[in-house]
Amino acid sequence: MRPDAGARGRTATTLAVVTSVTALTPRMLRVRLGGGGLADLRAFPGQTVQFLVPDDGGAARRDYTVRHYDPESAMMDVDFALHADGPATRRARQAEAGQSVEFVGPAGRHWPDPTADWHLFAGDETALPAVAAMAESLSADSPVRIYLEVTDAAEEQRLAATVRRGPARGTGQDLGSRTHSHRAQHSRPAARAPCHRSARPLRPRVLGPGTSGTAATACQ
């Protein structure tokens, strides 16, 4: 079901419980949340939740994409990319079953356009949870091209798609050039640019300067 384009999402605080923690790669943790507070949420692919995490005696807010949400079992998966020792990374590393967490959301108004001829997703490993969630929400006959740069082979994740291995980060053609070249060859794409601040310079090259007929999806 496609959400109403005018609806951002829930703004109330939700209390949840960590049910499991799984290391997907050396730098990516999946935290599964449960609890009665999740039963009445509405989460769509690409939406985010904002966690409240301890930080120097106060509380910091950090946004993460909902990787998977199952309303029947009231379970939500959130994947955490582990960066430097920030408050969210510390919280993710310390997570264990039984802990309580608070978040606001889900929220966001950007999701795949079912009317597009094909879809293009691009980003680094921090964008991988959002890219995977949105790509998996599309119909099996919807053409999808995904460009993801990860630190090394250990950070690769299995996706429900054909994967062609490209040059390592920092070698060969850069991500922006590859995505722009592919987009220029096709008719009416829905393009998704990465949201993490380190990848924001890619947005103009991925989305292009207002190409006619393009359904461009940017970050919230």
C-alpha positions in Angstrom: 0.0 0.0 0.0 1.3 3.4 -1.0 1.0 6.0 1.8 -0.7 9.4 1.4 1.8 11.8 0.0 0.8 14.4 2.6 1.4 12.2 5.6 4.8 12.6 7.3 4.2 10.0 10.0 4.0 9.6 13.7 5.6 12.2 16.1 4.8 10.6 19.4 7.5 8.8 21.4 7.4 5.0 21.4 8.9 2.8 24.0 10.2 -0.5 22.7 12.3 -3.5 23.9 15.4 -4.9 22.2 14.7 -8.6 21.4 17.9 -9.5 19.5 21.1 -8.0 18.2 22.8 -9.5 15.0 26.1 -8.5 13.5 25.4 -8.4 9.7 29.0 -7.3 8.9 31.9 -6.0 11.0 30.5 -2.5 10.7 26.7 -3.1 10.6 24.5 -4.2 13.5 20.8 -5.2 13.2 18.8 -4.4 16.3 15.3 -6.1 16.4 12.8 -4.2 18.5 9.5 -5.5 19.9 6.8 -4.6 22.4 3.2 -3.5 22.5 4.0 0.0 21.5 5.0 -1.1 18.0 1.6 -2.8 17.3 -0.1 0.3 15.9 2.7 1.9 14.0 2.6 2.5 10.2 6.0 2.2 8.7 6.7 2.4 4.9 9.9 1.6 3.1 12.4 4.5 3.4 10.9 6.0 6.5 13.1 6.7 9.5 12.8 6.6 13.3 14.6 9.0 15.6 16.3 7.4 18.6 16.9 9.1 21.9 20.3 8.1 23.0 22.3 9.1 26.1 25.0 11.7 25.4 27.1 13.4 28.1 24.3 13.6 30.7 21.7 14.6 28.1 19.9 12.9 25.2 21.0 13.0 21.6 18.7 12.3 18.6 19.8 10.2 15.7 17.8 9.1 12.6 17.8 5.6 11.3 15.9 3.9 8.5 13.4 1.2 9.3 14.9 -1.8 7.6 11.8 -4.0 8.2 8.5 -3.7 10.1 6.0 -6.5 10.7 2.8 -5.2 12.2 1.4 -8.7 12.9 4.3 -9.6 15.2 5.0 -6.0 16.3 8.6 -6.3 15.4 10.9 -3.7 13.8 14.5 -4.2 12.5 16.9 -1.2 12.4 20.4 -1.5 11.0 23.1 0.6 12.6 26.2 1.5 10.6 29.0 1.7 13.2 31.1 4.9 12.8 33.4 6.7 15.2 32.6 6.5 18.9 29.4 8.7 18.7 26.4 8.3 21.1 24.4 6.2 18.6 27.3 3.9 17.9 28.0 3.4 21.6 24.3 2.7 22.2 24.2 0.2 19.3 27.4 -1.6 20.5 26.0 -1.9 24.0 22.5 -3.1 22.9 21.3 -6.5 24.2 18.0 -8.3 24.6 15.8 -6.9 27.3 17.0 -3.3 27.1 14.4 -0.5 26.6 14.8 2.1 23.9 12.8 5.2 22.9 12.2 6.6 19.4 10.0 9.1 17.6 8.4 8.1 14.3 8.3 6.5 11.8 8.4 9.6 9.6 9.3 10.7 6.1 7.6 11.2 2.8 10.0 9.6 0.3 9.4 6.2 -1.0 9.5 4.4 -4.4 7.2 5.6 -7.2 5.3 2.7 -8.6 4.6 4.6 -11.9 8.3 5.0 -12.8 9.7 3.1 -15.7 12.7 2.0 -13.6 14.4 2.8 -10.3 17.9 4.0 -9.4 19.3 3.8 -5.9 22.8 5.0 -5.0 24.8 5.5 -1.8 27.5 4.3 0.5 27.1 1.7 3.3 25.1 4.1 5.5 22.4 4.2 2.8 22.3 0.4 2.4 19.4 -0.2 4.9 17.2 2.4 3.1 18.1 1.2 -0.4 17.5 -2.4 0.5 14.2 -1.7 2.2 12.8 0.3 -0.7 14.1 -2.0 -3.4 12.5 -5.0 -1.7 9.2 -3.2 -1.6 9.0 -3.0 -5.4 7.2 -5.5 -7.6 9.3 -8.4 -9.0 8.9 -7.0 -12.6 10.1 -3.4 -11.7 13.6 -2.8 -13.1 16.0 -1.6 -10.5 19.6 -0.5 -10.7 21.5 -0.1 -7.4 25.0 1.5 -6.9 26.5 1.0 -3.5 30.0 1.7 -2.3 31.2 -0.1 0.8 34.5 0.0 2.6 35.6 -3.5 1.7 34.3 -7.0 0.8 33.5 -7.7 4.4 30.8 -5.0 4.3 28.9 -6.5 1.4 25.4 -7.8 2.1 23.3 -10.1 0.1 20.5 -8.4 -1.7 17.5 -9.8 -3.6 19.0 -8.7 -6.9 21.7 -9.6 -9.4 25.0 -8.1 -8.2 27.9 -7.1 -10.4 31.1 -6.3 -8.6 32.7 -3.0 -9.5 36.0 -1.3 -8.7 36.9 -0.6 -5.1 36.1 2.7 -3.5 38.6 5.3 -4.6 39.5 3.5 -7.8 38.1 3.8 -11.3 34.9 5.8 -12.1 33.3 7.4 -9.1 29.8 6.7 -7.8 28.3 10.0 -9.1 29.7 9.5 -12.6 28.4 5.9 -12.9 24.9 6.7 -11.7 24.6 9.9 -13.8 25.8 7.9 -16.9 23.2 5.2 -16.4 20.4 7.6 -15.7 21.1 9.6 -18.9 20.6 6.4 -21.0 17.0 5.7 -19.8 13.6 7.3 -20.0 11.7 8.0 -16.7 13.5 6.9 -13.6 12.7 7.3 -10.0 16.1 8.2 -8.5 17.0 8.0 -4.8 20.1 10.0 -3.6 21.8 9.0 -0.3 21.0 10.9 2.8 24.1 10.6 5.0 26.0 14.0 5.1 29.2 12.4 3.7 27.4 11.5 0.5 25.3 14.7 0.0 27.7 16.0 -2.7 26.5 13.1 -4.9 22.9 14.3 -5.0 23.1 16.8 -7.9 25.0 14.2 -10.0 22.7 11.4 -9.2 19.4 13.3 -9.5 20.5 15.7 -12.2 19.4 19.3 -12.7 15.6 18.8 -13.0 15.6 16.4 -15.9 12.2 16.4 -17.6 10.1 13.3 -16.9 12.2 12.2 -14.0 10.5 11.3 -10.7 13.3 12.2 -8.4 13.3 11.1 -4.7 15.6 13.1 -2.4 16.2 13.0 1.3 13.8 14.2 4.0 
